[in-house]
Amino acid sequence: MEKLSVIIPVYNELATIAEIIRRVEEAKIPVVKEIILVDDGSTDGSREYLRQLSGRHTVVLHEKNRGKGAAVRSGLERATGRWIIVQDADLEYDPADYGRLLRALQESRADAVYGSRNLQPNSRSSRRYYYGGRLITALMNLLFGSRLTDVNTCYKLFNAAALRCLQVESDRFSFCEEVTAKLLRQGSVIREIPISYHPRTFAEGKKIRFHDGIAAVAVILKHRFRR
C-alpha cells in the first residue's frame, strides 16, 4: 500500500510532542502513515521521551542542535514513503489537513502542494512575523515569477523523489526558501490550498527570529542568481 512519510523535527517541545504525535497517528488518510521523529539536540526531556517511542516509530537523535533543515534531511534519509510531509512538533498545524493536501497532489500534476495559511482567515502570532512572511513570499514571487501566498508554511507535501532530487543544503529555517526556489527554478509546479493555523506566541516557544528572515532572503537570492 502507498505510504506517507511524516517527518517531525523536535527541539525542546516536551509540552506538545505527545499531543502532536497522537494527532498525526489519528489523522484519517487513505494511505499508510510512517512517522519519523528527529530530535535536534533537545535539553528539556523531549529526547528522553522520544527514546521511549523507538519501538513504535522511527526515532533519530542528533547529538547537538543543527536546525530544522538538518532534521528534515535526517528524516528524509530514513523515509520510505511515496510522499513526504514535514510536521512541526508544536500544535500550530492540524494533521487533519493531510487528507486534503494528499488529494490535491494526487488530483493535479503538481510536484508539491503547500498548505497556505493566507488563503483563508487564520489567527496571527504577531504582525512582525506575519508581514515578514508576506515580504519573503513577495520577493520569491518577484524573482521567480510565481504566485505563491505562503512560502514559509510548514505544510509542504512533496513527491519523495522530487524532494530528494533537490539535494537540500540548508540546516535551519531557510529550508523553506531553498526547496521552493529550487522547485521554481527547475520549472516544477507548486499548488497551494488553504489550511487551518493556530499560532503560538514567542513567549509560548516560537523559535523563528529576525536573523532567520535575513537568512531566508540570502537563500532566495543565492538560488535565483547562482549558475
Backbone as CSV, one residue per row, in Angstrom:
resi,resn,N_x,N_y,N_z,CA_x,CA_y,CA_z,C_x,C_y,C_z
1,MET,0.846,-1.205,0.000,0.000,0.000,0.000,0.877,1.248,0.000
2,GLU,0.408,2.322,-0.651,1.180,3.554,-0.720,1.295,4.184,0.657
3,LYS,2.365,4.982,0.829,2.723,5.448,2.168,3.070,6.930,2.159
4,LEU,2.656,7.622,3.234,3.050,8.999,3.502,4.039,9.002,4.658
5,SER,5.224,9.549,4.430,6.218,9.689,5.487,6.062,11.060,6.127
6,VAL,5.829,11.085,7.431,5.668,12.325,8.192,6.940,12.558,9.000
7,ILE,7.695,13.591,8.642,8.938,13.913,9.342,8.647,15.005,10.376
8,ILE,8.938,14.708,11.647,8.659,15.648,12.734,9.965,16.068,13.398
9,PRO,10.511,17.247,13.044,11.680,17.762,13.761,11.260,18.212,15.163
10,VAL,12.090,17.887,16.149,11.753,18.206,17.540,12.932,18.912,18.191
11,TYR,12.654,20.084,18.767,13.677,20.773,19.564,12.999,21.435,20.758
12,ASN,13.159,20.835,21.920,12.583,21.350,23.170,11.076,21.564,23.052
13,GLU,10.348,20.489,22.734,8.898,20.552,22.569,8.189,19.547,23.474
14,LEU,8.711,19.341,24.686,8.135,18.342,25.586,6.673,18.628,25.901
15,ALA,6.301,19.902,25.959,4.928,20.269,26.333,3.897,19.843,25.294
16,THR,4.314,19.663,24.037,3.344,19.396,22.964,3.605,18.123,22.182
17,ILE,4.764,17.504,22.347,5.142,16.406,21.453,4.185,15.219,21.537
18,ALA,3.733,14.856,22.733,2.827,13.717,22.853,1.516,13.980,22.129
19,GLU,1.000,15.203,22.264,-0.277,15.539,21.633,-0.152,15.580,20.115
20,ILE,0.928,16.138,19.579,1.033,16.194,18.124,1.218,14.800,17.543
21,ILE,1.946,13.927,18.237,2.083,12.549,17.751,0.717,11.868,17.734
22,ARG,-0.069,12.089,18.777,-1.412,11.498,18.805,-2.248,11.991,17.627
23,ARG,-2.184,13.281,17.353,-2.978,13.837,16.246,-2.517,13.297,14.896
24,VAL,-1.207,13.141,14.733,-0.700,12.576,13.476,-1.157,11.119,13.339
25,GLU,-1.056,10.367,14.412,-1.481,8.962,14.373,-2.957,8.832,14.021
26,GLU,-3.773,9.760,14.493,-5.219,9.654,14.301,-5.712,10.322,13.021
27,ALA,-4.837,11.027,12.321,-5.245,11.673,11.067,-5.730,10.618,10.078
28,LYS,-6.890,10.829,9.510,-7.502,9.844,8.616,-7.113,10.157,7.171
29,ILE,-6.319,9.270,6.591,-5.917,9.399,5.195,-5.977,8.014,4.559
30,PRO,-6.128,7.932,3.239,-6.307,6.633,2.581,-5.006,5.892,2.290
31,VAL,-3.922,6.284,2.942,-2.642,5.598,2.754,-2.027,5.346,4.124
32,VAL,-1.006,4.515,4.153,-0.295,4.212,5.395,0.550,5.413,5.810
33,LYS,0.633,5.670,7.118,1.497,6.735,7.634,2.753,6.130,8.249
34,GLU,3.888,6.748,7.956,5.162,6.414,8.577,5.629,7.664,9.323
35,ILE,5.801,7.567,10.639,6.174,8.719,11.453,7.653,8.641,11.808
36,ILE,8.376,9.703,11.446,9.821,9.769,11.705,10.077,10.967,12.604
37,LEU,10.527,10.713,13.826,10.760,11.748,14.828,12.249,12.029,14.921
38,VAL,12.627,13.285,14.703,14.044,13.658,14.724,14.273,14.659,15.846
39,ASP,14.914,14.212,16.924,15.247,15.142,17.998,16.527,15.883,17.634
40,ASP,16.439,17.214,17.669,17.557,18.045,17.223,18.324,18.629,18.407
41,GLY,18.744,17.737,19.304,19.552,18.175,20.444,18.755,18.806,21.569
42,SER,17.548,18.324,21.837,16.709,18.887,22.899,17.359,18.723,24.272
43,THR,17.026,19.662,25.171,17.558,19.616,26.537,16.443,19.664,27.585
44,ASP,15.179,19.580,27.133,14.049,19.732,28.064,13.364,18.417,28.404
45,GLY,13.921,17.290,27.971,13.291,15.994,28.205,12.635,15.402,26.972
46,SER,12.528,16.182,25.893,11.942,15.662,24.650,12.716,14.450,24.146
47,ARG,14.009,14.522,24.234,14.891,13.463,23.747,14.605,12.144,24.471
48,GLU,14.499,12.225,25.785,14.247,11.025,26.584,12.847,10.465,26.300
49,TYR,11.887,11.363,26.079,10.537,10.905,25.748,10.528,10.161,24.419
50,LEU,11.225,10.704,23.423,11.229,10.080,22.102,11.909,8.714,22.134
51,ARG,12.911,8.566,22.960,13.586,7.264,23.068,12.588,6.153,23.410
52,GLN,11.592,6.494,24.196,10.596,5.508,24.605,9.695,5.072,23.448
53,LEU,9.696,5.851,22.360,8.823,5.559,21.214,9.537,4.815,20.099
54,SER,10.798,4.462,20.317,11.603,3.889,19.233,11.058,2.550,18.742
55,GLY,10.276,1.860,19.548,9.673,0.606,19.085,8.412,0.812,18.287
56,ARG,7.861,2.032,18.341,6.599,2.332,17.663,6.800,3.149,16.399
57,HIS,7.757,4.075,16.444,8.051,4.934,15.304,9.558,4.998,15.098
58,THR,9.959,5.521,13.950,11.389,5.737,13.698,11.842,6.964,14.483
59,VAL,12.891,6.812,15.282,13.409,7.901,16.102,14.874,8.145,15.748
60,VAL,15.201,9.408,15.456,16.568,9.809,15.128,16.995,10.848,16.160
61,LEU,18.213,10.714,16.689,18.702,11.631,17.714,19.947,12.361,17.228
62,HIS,19.858,13.685,17.116,21.045,14.496,16.839,21.766,14.767,18.149
63,GLU,23.061,14.682,18.148,23.835,14.911,19.363,23.819,16.378,19.786
64,LYS,23.673,17.282,18.835,23.586,18.705,19.145,22.579,19.356,18.215
65,ASN,22.150,20.555,18.559,21.183,21.278,17.750,21.805,21.707,16.421
66,ARG,21.203,21.268,15.316,21.725,21.575,13.990,20.747,22.391,13.146
67,GLY,19.472,22.432,13.526,18.495,23.220,12.793,17.437,22.375,12.110
68,LYS,16.321,23.029,11.760,15.181,22.321,11.182,15.535,21.651,9.861
69,GLY,16.260,22.355,9.003,16.619,21.771,7.711,17.447,20.514,7.867
70,ALA,18.394,20.540,8.812,19.222,19.359,9.072,18.369,18.216,9.594
71,ALA,17.385,18.529,10.446,16.496,17.493,10.966,15.653,16.877,9.853
72,VAL,15.185,17.722,8.936,14.399,17.197,7.806,15.264,16.279,6.943
73,ARG,16.506,16.660,6.697,17.396,15.803,5.908,17.614,14.451,6.581
74,SER,17.794,14.456,7.894,17.968,13.189,8.614,16.721,12.328,8.496
75,GLY,15.558,12.963,8.568,14.321,12.210,8.409,14.162,11.671,7.001
76,LEU,14.550,12.472,6.025,14.427,12.064,4.634,15.294,10.841,4.333
77,GLU,16.447,10.746,4.985,17.326,9.592,4.781,16.663,8.285,5.189
78,ARG,15.703,8.364,6.099,15.054,7.157,6.622,13.640,6.970,6.106
79,ALA,13.141,7.927,5.344,11.772,7.863,4.848,11.643,6.846,3.718
80,THR,10.555,6.087,3.733,10.315,5.078,2.698,9.004,5.321,1.947
81,GLY,8.319,6.429,2.254,7.031,6.692,1.624,7.145,7.279,0.235
82,ARG,6.062,7.205,-0.504,5.994,7.828,-1.822,5.900,9.338,-1.687
83,TRP,5.274,9.797,-0.585,5.115,11.222,-0.336,5.757,11.585,0.996
84,ILE,6.185,12.841,1.100,6.832,13.354,2.304,6.112,14.619,2.756
85,ILE,5.848,14.734,4.048,5.366,15.983,4.612,6.127,16.251,5.903
86,VAL,6.386,17.528,6.176,7.046,17.935,7.416,5.979,18.427,8.384
87,GLN,6.067,17.976,9.632,5.115,18.367,10.670,5.869,18.995,11.834
88,ASP,5.587,20.270,12.137,6.186,20.878,13.317,5.680,20.170,14.568
89,ALA,6.513,20.172,15.618,6.190,19.447,16.846,5.312,20.245,17.793
90,ASP,5.004,21.501,17.450,4.051,22.260,18.260,2.642,21.967,17.736
91,LEU,1.677,22.761,18.125,0.286,22.494,17.743,-0.258,23.557,16.788
92,GLU,0.629,24.231,16.055,0.178,25.287,15.152,-0.545,24.737,13.924
93,TYR,-0.156,23.573,13.466,-0.717,22.979,12.250,-1.498,21.720,12.599
94,ASP,-2.595,21.496,11.887,-3.527,20.410,12.206,-3.371,19.251,11.217
95,PRO,-2.932,18.071,11.682,-2.794,16.911,10.792,-4.099,16.491,10.113
96,ALA,-5.216,17.000,10.585,-6.484,16.704,9.903,-6.485,17.234,8.473
97,ASP,-5.558,18.143,8.154,-5.454,18.683,6.789,-4.692,17.754,5.841
98,TYR,-4.078,16.694,6.340,-3.297,15.802,5.474,-4.123,15.281,4.304
99,GLY,-5.349,14.871,4.578,-6.172,14.274,3.530,-6.401,15.217,2.366
100,ARG,-6.676,16.490,2.675,-6.912,17.479,1.626,-5.641,17.750,0.830
101,LEU,-4.506,17.803,1.512,-3.237,18.007,0.823,-2.925,16.835,-0.111
102,LEU,-3.142,15.632,0.373,-2.887,14.449,-0.457,-3.783,14.428,-1.688
103,ARG,-5.070,14.719,-1.493,-5.990,14.731,-2.639,-5.553,15.762,-3.670
104,ALA,-5.135,16.928,-3.204,-4.707,17.983,-4.131,-3.498,17.542,-4.936
105,LEU,-2.572,16.810,-4.301,-1.384,16.349,-5.017,-1.728,15.240,-5.997
106,GLN,-2.580,14.324,-5.568,-2.939,13.187,-6.417,-3.793,13.600,-7.608
107,GLU,-4.579,14.653,-7.445,-5.507,15.066,-8.496,-4.906,16.095,-9.449
108,SER,-3.678,16.506,-9.215,-3.054,17.518,-10.063,-1.737,16.993,-10.613
109,ARG,-1.112,17.812,-11.424,0.203,17.467,-11.957,1.309,18.154,-11.172
110,ALA,0.996,18.590,-9.971,1.957,19.324,-9.159,3.051,18.403,-8.629
111,ASP,4.222,18.986,-8.425,5.320,18.272,-7.785,5.278,18.439,-6.269
112,ALA,4.569,19.488,-5.818,4.419,19.743,-4.389,3.121,20.511,-4.165
113,VAL,2.514,20.288,-3.001,1.337,21.055,-2.592,1.660,21.720,-1.261
114,TYR,1.460,23.043,-1.206,1.703,23.808,0.012,0.362,24.131,0.667
115,GLY,0.313,23.973,1.969,-0.858,24.393,2.727,-0.691,25.840,3.137
116,SER,-1.429,26.725,2.514,-1.262,28.165,2.762,-2.122,28.634,3.936
117,ARG,-1.491,29.370,4.841,-2.208,29.974,5.971,-2.926,31.245,5.561
118,ASN,-2.664,31.721,4.345,-3.169,33.025,3.912,-4.304,32.937,2.899
119,LEU,-4.777,31.741,2.618,-5.872,31.584,1.665,-7.230,31.478,2.353
120,GLN,-7.231,31.527,3.679,-8.464,31.595,4.443,-8.156,32.357,5.738
121,PRO,-9.166,32.896,6.413,-8.905,33.635,7.660,-8.271,32.737,8.718
122,ASN,-7.169,33.181,9.290,-6.490,32.477,10.372,-5.930,33.495,11.351
123,SER,-5.686,33.067,12.574,-5.061,33.933,13.568,-3.605,34.178,13.191
124,ARG,-3.014,35.230,13.769,-1.607,35.566,13.527,-0.876,35.610,14.860
125,SER,0.378,35.145,14.853,1.154,35.178,16.090,1.605,36.597,16.422
126,SER,1.971,37.385,15.407,2.349,38.787,15.583,2.355,39.448,14.221
127,ARG,2.186,40.763,14.184,2.229,41.481,12.914,3.605,41.369,12.268
128,ARG,4.648,41.453,13.087,6.008,41.393,12.550,6.252,40.069,11.842
129,TYR,5.842,38.980,12.469,6.043,37.662,11.871,5.201,37.514,10.603
130,TYR,3.947,37.956,10.663,3.056,37.817,9.517,3.568,38.604,8.310
131,TYR,3.863,39.888,8.519,4.289,40.709,7.386,5.696,40.350,6.916
132,GLY,6.525,39.845,7.812,7.826,39.341,7.380,7.677,38.173,6.422
133,GLY,6.758,37.266,6.746,6.495,36.137,5.857,5.925,36.564,4.522
134,ARG,5.031,37.552,4.540,4.460,38.041,3.284,5.524,38.722,2.431
135,LEU,6.456,39.425,3.072,7.529,40.088,2.330,8.448,39.072,1.661
136,ILE,8.795,38.010,2.382,9.645,36.963,1.819,8.941,36.283,0.648
137,THR,7.647,36.026,0.802,6.876,35.413,-0.279,6.821,36.327,-1.498
138,ALA,6.647,37.628,-1.268,6.614,38.587,-2.377,7.943,38.624,-3.117
139,LEU,9.051,38.543,-2.365,10.364,38.531,-3.013,10.532,37.278,-3.872
140,MET,10.095,36.141,-3.349,10.158,34.902,-4.124,9.357,35.041,-5.419
141,ASN,8.145,35.563,-5.313,7.306,35.732,-6.496,7.923,36.692,-7.505
142,LEU,8.505,37.766,-7.019,9.125,38.751,-7.907,10.280,38.158,-8.689
143,LEU,11.130,37.389,-8.012,12.343,36.880,-8.641,12.102,35.624,-9.476
144,PHE,11.061,34.856,-9.156,10.846,33.593,-9.855,9.565,33.576,-10.686
145,GLY,8.805,34.675,-10.681,7.601,34.732,-11.490,6.490,33.832,-11.005
146,SER,6.484,33.514,-9.716,5.455,32.639,-9.147,4.322,33.466,-8.554
147,ARG,3.284,32.771,-8.073,2.136,33.453,-7.465,1.787,32.795,-6.127
148,LEU,2.792,32.497,-5.362,2.573,31.847,-4.076,2.071,32.848,-3.040
149,THR,1.450,32.324,-1.991,0.954,33.184,-0.916,1.615,32.887,0.427
150,ASP,2.355,31.761,0.543,2.895,31.384,1.853,4.102,30.456,1.687
151,VAL,5.248,31.043,1.394,6.471,30.256,1.206,6.885,29.544,2.491
152,ASN,6.653,30.180,3.644,7.173,29.665,4.907,6.245,28.714,5.642
153,THR,5.171,28.297,5.012,4.306,27.325,5.655,5.063,26.042,5.974
154,CYS,4.754,25.451,7.119,5.342,24.143,7.446,4.808,23.064,6.511
155,TYR,3.520,23.141,6.177,2.887,22.067,5.415,3.247,22.150,3.935
156,LYS,4.304,21.443,3.594,4.724,21.248,2.216,4.693,19.752,1.963
157,LEU,3.837,19.322,1.060,3.716,17.907,0.720,4.421,17.670,-0.606
158,PHE,5.394,16.775,-0.605,6.221,16.530,-1.783,6.065,15.096,-2.274
159,ASN,6.227,14.910,-3.575,6.599,13.595,-4.066,8.015,13.342,-3.567
160,ALA,8.224,12.210,-2.923,9.523,11.953,-2.290,10.669,12.028,-3.297
161,ALA,10.452,11.504,-4.487,11.516,11.509,-5.491,11.879,12.936,-5.876
162,ALA,10.872,13.814,-5.989,11.128,15.207,-6.357,11.916,15.922,-5.263
163,LEU,11.591,15.661,-4.001,12.301,16.301,-2.898,13.751,15.834,-2.833
164,ARG,13.980,14.552,-3.021,15.352,14.034,-2.957,16.220,14.627,-4.073
165,CYS,15.632,14.853,-5.215,16.398,15.409,-6.333,16.890,16.828,-6.060
166,LEU,16.272,17.518,-5.119,16.652,18.901,-4.833,17.967,19.000,-4.067
167,GLN,18.352,17.921,-3.386,19.611,17.909,-2.624,19.703,19.139,-1.708
168,VAL,18.785,19.212,-0.768,18.679,20.362,0.130,19.930,20.504,0.992
169,GLU,20.415,21.740,1.122,21.638,22.020,1.873,21.388,22.791,3.169
170,SER,20.317,23.563,3.240,20.075,24.449,4.380,19.898,23.660,5.665
171,ASP,20.521,24.148,6.733,20.404,23.491,8.028,19.251,24.038,8.860
172,ARG,18.897,25.307,8.663,17.958,25.926,9.581,16.613,26.209,8.894
173,PHE,15.930,27.274,9.281,14.579,27.514,8.772,14.550,27.852,7.289
174,SER,15.675,28.272,6.718,15.697,28.622,5.296,15.557,27.398,4.389
175,PHE,15.379,26.228,4.994,14.945,25.047,4.237,13.755,25.399,3.350
176,CYS,12.812,26.170,3.897,11.587,26.519,3.157,11.900,27.287,1.880
177,GLU,12.760,28.291,2.004,13.117,29.095,0.831,13.935,28.293,-0.171
178,GLU,14.823,27.447,0.321,15.668,26.674,-0.594,14.852,25.707,-1.445
179,VAL,13.974,24.926,-0.809,13.211,23.949,-1.596,12.280,24.652,-2.573
180,THR,11.697,25.777,-2.149,10.783,26.498,-3.037,11.532,27.094,-4.224
181,ALA,12.666,27.728,-3.952,13.455,28.326,-5.031,13.934,27.267,-6.017
182,LYS,14.374,26.124,-5.513,14.867,25.072,-6.408,13.747,24.482,-7.242
183,LEU,12.576,24.285,-6.630,11.439,23.781,-7.399,11.053,24.751,-8.503
184,LEU,10.965,26.030,-8.170,10.557,27.029,-9.163,11.607,27.185,-10.256
185,ARG,12.861,27.143,-9.875,13.923,27.344,-10.866,13.935,26.233,-11.904
186,GLN,13.596,25.005,-11.485,13.600,23.903,-12.445,12.251,23.716,-13.139
187,GLY,11.320,24.642,-12.893,10.039,24.607,-13.585,9.011,23.683,-12.982
188,SER,9.217,23.254,-11.755,8.251,22.386,-11.090,6.977,23.155,-10.752
189,VAL,5.885,22.427,-10.623,4.584,23.024,-10.318,4.320,22.905,-8.818
190,ILE,4.033,24.043,-8.181,3.635,24.065,-6.775,2.192,24.532,-6.703
191,ARG,1.349,23.738,-6.068,-0.051,24.114,-5.881,-0.267,24.491,-4.415
192,GLU,-1.131,25.461,-4.165,-1.473,25.837,-2.801,-2.948,25.568,-2.519
193,ILE,-3.236,25.139,-1.284,-4.616,25.029,-0.816,-4.683,25.638,0.586
194,PRO,-5.838,26.118,1.006,-5.945,26.705,2.345,-5.875,25.654,3.448
195,ILE,-5.269,26.021,4.569,-5.221,25.151,5.747,-5.544,25.987,6.983
196,SER,-5.834,25.298,8.084,-6.055,25.972,9.364,-4.716,26.216,10.047
197,TYR,-4.673,27.226,10.917,-3.431,27.601,11.580,-3.747,28.182,12.947
198,HIS,-3.056,27.693,13.969,-3.281,28.120,15.348,-1.935,28.543,15.942
199,PRO,-1.508,29.763,15.686,-0.144,30.170,16.052,0.080,30.261,17.554
200,ARG,1.299,29.945,17.947,1.703,30.215,19.321,2.552,31.484,19.318
201,THR,2.705,32.074,20.463,3.472,33.307,20.580,4.942,32.979,20.834
202,PHE,5.774,34.001,20.766,7.186,33.804,21.085,7.350,33.416,22.552
203,ALA,6.486,33.945,23.420,6.539,33.590,24.836,6.195,32.120,25.051
204,GLU,5.378,31.565,24.151,4.987,30.159,24.262,5.996,29.219,23.606
205,GLY,7.031,29.770,22.985,8.079,28.908,22.448,8.359,29.031,20.969
206,LYS,7.727,29.977,20.287,8.011,30.151,18.853,9.487,30.497,18.678
207,LYS,10.177,29.822,17.756,11.636,29.901,17.712,12.198,30.775,16.592
208,ILE,11.446,31.011,15.547,11.992,31.772,14.417,12.209,33.230,14.834
209,ARG,13.318,33.826,14.383,13.700,35.170,14.789,14.063,36.019,13.568
210,PHE,14.349,37.298,13.820,14.635,38.248,12.740,15.793,37.773,11.865
211,HIS,16.849,37.235,12.490,18.011,36.813,11.699,17.661,35.659,10.765
212,ASP,16.605,34.894,11.103,16.167,33.832,10.196,15.560,34.427,8.926
213,GLY,14.907,35.576,9.065,14.371,36.263,7.893,15.473,36.761,6.980
214,ILE,16.546,37.288,7.566,17.681,37.738,6.764,18.303,36.551,6.023
215,ALA,18.443,35.439,6.715,18.996,34.235,6.083,18.099,33.753,4.947
216,ALA,16.792,33.875,5.137,15.846,33.459,4.095,16.019,34.279,2.828
217,VAL,16.158,35.589,2.974,16.371,36.462,1.817,17.674,36.092,1.102
218,ALA,18.726,35.825,1.879,20.013,35.448,1.290,19.898,34.165,0.481
219,VAL,19.143,33.208,0.986,18.974,31.933,0.277,18.197,32.134,-1.023
220,ILE,17.156,32.961,-0.991,16.398,33.238,-2.214,17.301,33.847,-3.282
221,LEU,18.086,34.849,-2.896,18.988,35.499,-3.851,20.028,34.520,-4.375
222,LYS,20.545,33.705,-3.490,21.567,32.728,-3.883,21.047,31.790,-4.962
223,HIS,19.872,31.257,-4.764,19.354,30.248,-5.693,18.703,30.859,-6.926
224,ARG,18.473,32.159,-6.889,17.975,32.817,-8.105,19.128,33.153,-9.052
225,PHE,20.261,33.556,-8.498,21.320,34.089,-9.352,22.545,33.188,-9.476
226,ARG,22.604,32.080,-8.726,23.745,31.186,-8.885,23.655,30.468,-10.217
227,ARG,24.778,30.072,-10.755,24.766,29.336,-12.025,24.268,27.917,-11.814
